[in-house]
């Protein structure tokens, strides 16, 4: 297994609480490429922009978004860095999941965590070209191209938003949908939906190919039973190819895909 480095990839979820760390500080840095920039408008426009990925033919396009910062140049660099993170993820991600069930005898509560570890994105920054940006009061939305993408990489075509109700089925690919309720910041909403999609993809691999490990432990701790299930799955070629949010911006969805392991 290739070595991976832990990056910004933790998702905590529970019916009772949610905790997240917000990275807001970044010094203004020069972008690696010039691109067209315009003001972002309606929900439909943002979603159409996010799904520019689906319009790519012989290139790999990536969508990223960053919430409003003190200056636009910081937003633009962070958005480009997020695109480089997605390229790093395509090289391989280690998805670590932990689900704890608390059985009180009368009800079952749960708490869970997902960590997605991947390599250093900075090595891919000089391989990125900004295609277009949209900006509004919420922040910056960006589509970038990975110029060094191998020609063998394919982008499956999906019907949006049909995949929200049922993941697509195409030969040679595995799909998974991640969904979260809106967080305080929109970029966190999109990114956590991405993380959940990767977690669902890892579950699919465990169920279909048993690639990875599962550790199941049961104990007490004042409950009738406390069960913790841990899993680790290494996935190559995983990426997000479609996104959606409802009209009220209360729920965010991401569609992850990876090649079927050989």
Phi, psi and omega in degrees: 000135180291154178287142178232154179243134182292127178240196181288086186218029182258138174231123174254135178215147181192151175296340188260335185202164173214132179236137178211145175262135183250124179261106185250341187262130173201129180290144178300130179228156183284135177291154183278348180203151177275153180204162178289149182221136179214168181282137179277148183238246190288169176303315181299322180294318179296315181295319176299320178294317180299329183265017171303333178308323182288346181271352183286144178247287182253031179213159178256112178256146185227137178256139176213156180214144181226136180290165186300131178242186182295328179217154185292328182296324176296317178300316184294320178294316180297322178295319178295321178296321177298322177297318177296325175299319180296324176295318177300322178296325180296334178289336179153134177233145173252111183263117179250122182240142176223125179233123180247126178252128179251108181261109181272355185100326179252338178205166179238121173256163179213158172216145183215164179213142175231129174241133176243112182256141180204173185285180184289118181289337188299334180292346182256356185301319182282001176258004184257142173234128177284123181271316183195149174230148170238142180224141174212194183293340180277336181148210184241136175242133188223142168245126181238160177243136174271105187289336183261017182296134176298142181296345182284345182290128180245146175250107180299144178271130180229157178264118180259131008257029182305326184293343178296320182280328180207122179302144180295165174229114179223141181300133176090356183229152169244137182238153175206146182250133174246142180219142175219155171283156184304134174264180182301319180249141184293323180296326175294324179298312179297314186292324179286329172297321176301312182298319179294324177297319177296322178296317178295325178296319178296322177297320178299317179295319178297318183287327186265322187237352181056033174273118182125190182228149175231131178239118183245124181229144180231138180211198183247275179062041176086354177254165174298325177196141173235119183243128178242125177246123179244143177217152175225129179224131176259127185234132175256143174076015182281139175200165178265126183246354178203149179220160180203153169217148181286169186299329180274359181057039178260338181227138182239141185229144175225144179248116179260150178217151172210155176295149175295125180303141180282000000 
